[in-house]
Amino acid sequence: MKTTRNILSTLLIALLISCGGKEEKKKAGFSYEKKTVTETTNTTKAETLPASKTVDLNNKGIGPITSITLDAEVNQDMANHGADVFKNMCTACHRPDKKFIGPAPKNILDRRSPEWVMNMILNPDEMVQKDPLAKALLIEFNGSPMANQNLSEEDARAILEYFRTLK
């Protein structure tokens, strides 16, 4: 009986080993055959610039400023006043030359019209609701709306003149 059990056990083990899941993976070997080249085309979406880098010099924004003419030369007294107002009212969210909570105003007039800049300063609430570029900026800057500082048009114009000096 003991011999029969040993024979059956040996046959069972042999059967399990032979039927076991031992699969050999084929390794890719060297071949002289020329492989066919599959042409792939990368169709990437048109790269979209973030709103802070988008150039739109035709949009005047929504607000009280409909037209403004800038002198060829920067009015240094007005720019100094604008720098003071910017320092006191805007530096909580903006740095002159780098992205912070809000976009950097450096070279802003290369990307936006002077009217748009002043309307954003004077009327940020309505701009964020109705202006497509201001809406996109709100999304880009994590939903942080620009605070309405209730500045006068003279102060906003002085800040604009200060922005002209940031090159």
KOLPA-623237 format. One line per field, with one value per residue (C-alpha): residue number from 1; residue in one letter; x, y negated, z. Coordinates in steps of 0.05 Angstrom, whole numbers. Example, Ala and Ser with C-alpha at 12.3 -4.5 7.8 and 13.67 -1.06 7.14 Angstrom:
2
resi: c(1  2)
resn: c(A  S)
xx: c(246  273)
yy: c(90  21)
zz: c(156  143)
***
This chain:
167
resi: c(1  2  3  4  5  6  7  8  9  10  11  12  13  14  15  16  17  18  19  20  21  22  23  24  25  26  27  28  29  30  31  32  33  34  35  36  37  38  39  40  41  42  43  44  45  46  47  48  49  50  51  52  53  54  55  56  57  58  59  60  61  62  63  64  65  66  67  68  69  70  71  72  73  74  75  76  77  78  79  80  81  82  83  84  85  86  87  88  89  90  91  92  93  94  95  96  97  98  99  100  101  102  103  104  105  106  107  108  109  110  111  112  113  114  115  116  117  118  119  120  121  122  123  124  125  126  127  128  129  130  131  132  133  134  135  136  137  138  139  140  141  142  143  144  145  146  147  148  149  150  151  152  153  154  155  156  157  158  159  160  161  162  163  164  165  166  167)
resn: c(M  K  T  T  R  N  I  L  S  T  L  L  I  A  L  L  I  S  C  G  G  K  E  E  K  K  K  A  G  F  S  Y  E  K  K  T  V  T  E  T  T  N  T  T  K  A  E  T  L  P  A  S  K  T  V  D  L  N  N  K  G  I  G  P  I  T  S  I  T  L  D  A  E  V  N  Q  D  M  A  N  H  G  A  D  V  F  K  N  M  C  T  A  C  H  R  P  D  K  K  F  I  G  P  A  P  K  N  I  L  D  R  R  S  P  E  W  V  M  N  M  I  L  N  P  D  E  M  V  Q  K  D  P  L  A  K  A  L  L  I  E  F  N  G  S  P  M  A  N  Q  N  L  S  E  E  D  A  R  A  I  L  E  Y  F  R  T  L  K)
xx: c(0  57  89  25  19  91  79  14  47  105  58  16  78  104  36  34  104  92  26  50  47  120  119  181  181  212  270  279  339  382  351  377  307  292  238  184  184  118  108  77  51  47  -14  -7  -57  -40  2  -39  -5  -27  -69  -11  31  -24  -17  -81  -70  -139  -180  -195  -229  -293  -294  -289  -227  -244  -184  -116  -56  13  69  132  172  155  132  181  142  79  118  148  78  54  112  91  18  38  83  28  -32  -9  52  11  -6  41  116  142  182  158  94  66  -6  -21  17  79  68  137  127  52  42  74  15  -44  -72  -63  -139  -145  -92  -127  -196  -168  -140  -204  -257  -231  -297  -334  -272  -268  -342  -345  -276  -252  -178  -191  -231  -173  -125  -170  -167  -92  -80  -120  -184  -151  -191  -158  -181  -215  -170  -219  -163  -175  -163  -102  -72  -87  -56  6  11  6  63  104  91  122  188  189  231)
yy: c(0  -46  -31  -45  -112  -131  -111  -152  -211  -208  -204  -262  -306  -288  -305  -372  -389  -372  -411  -468  -540  -545  -587  -609  -678  -686  -733  -780  -755  -784  -780  -797  -811  -884  -909  -950  -1022  -1045  -1118  -1153  -1223  -1263  -1305  -1349  -1401  -1470  -1496  -1546  -1601  -1617  -1680  -1717  -1706  -1718  -1781  -1820  -1894  -1906  -1890  -1953  -1917  -1937  -2000  -2076  -2081  -2078  -2114  -2137  -2167  -2154  -2204  -2179  -2194  -2168  -2221  -2207  -2246  -2207  -2142  -2155  -2169  -2104  -2065  -2090  -2072  -2003  -1991  -2010  -1979  -1923  -1887  -1841  -1803  -1828  -1831  -1878  -1825  -1756  -1717  -1717  -1712  -1755  -1766  -1809  -1877  -1877  -1889  -1887  -1939  -1890  -1843  -1888  -1955  -2014  -2018  -1945  -1954  -2015  -1982  -1922  -1967  -2009  -1957  -1887  -1858  -1871  -1854  -1784  -1773  -1797  -1802  -1736  -1751  -1771  -1707  -1666  -1702  -1686  -1612  -1614  -1646  -1594  -1634  -1692  -1753  -1820  -1862  -1928  -1980  -2036  -2077  -2142  -2148  -2192  -2137  -2084  -2127  -2137  -2061  -2052  -2102  -2063  -1999  -2033  -2037  -1962  -1935)
zz: c(0  16  -51  -88  -53  -72  -145  -148  -114  -163  -223  -197  -187  -256  -285  -250  -271  -344  -347  -305  -329  -348  -410  -445  -474  -541  -540  -598  -634  -688  -756  -825  -849  -864  -819  -851  -828  -802  -815  -756  -759  -696  -700  -639  -621  -641  -584  -546  -509  -438  -432  -400  -463  -514  -554  -567  -582  -611  -550  -510  -453  -417  -376  -377  -421  -495  -524  -499  -534  -506  -517  -551  -488  -419  -371  -314  -261  -277  -279  -210  -183  -216  -185  -116  -128  -155  -95  -46  -80  -126  -99  -55  -119  -174  -182  -236  -274  -253  -246  -175  -155  -216  -281  -286  -318  -351  -426  -417  -472  -521  -508  -489  -511  -463  -458  -438  -384  -355  -358  -322  -267  -262  -275  -258  -235  -301  -342  -310  -324  -396  -427  -457  -444  -372  -362  -390  -343  -284  -303  -314  -246  -208  -202  -164  -187  -189  -131  -147  -113  -131  -162  -198  -273  -258  -214  -266  -320  -275  -266  -341  -350  -298  -337  -397  -359  -344  -401)
***
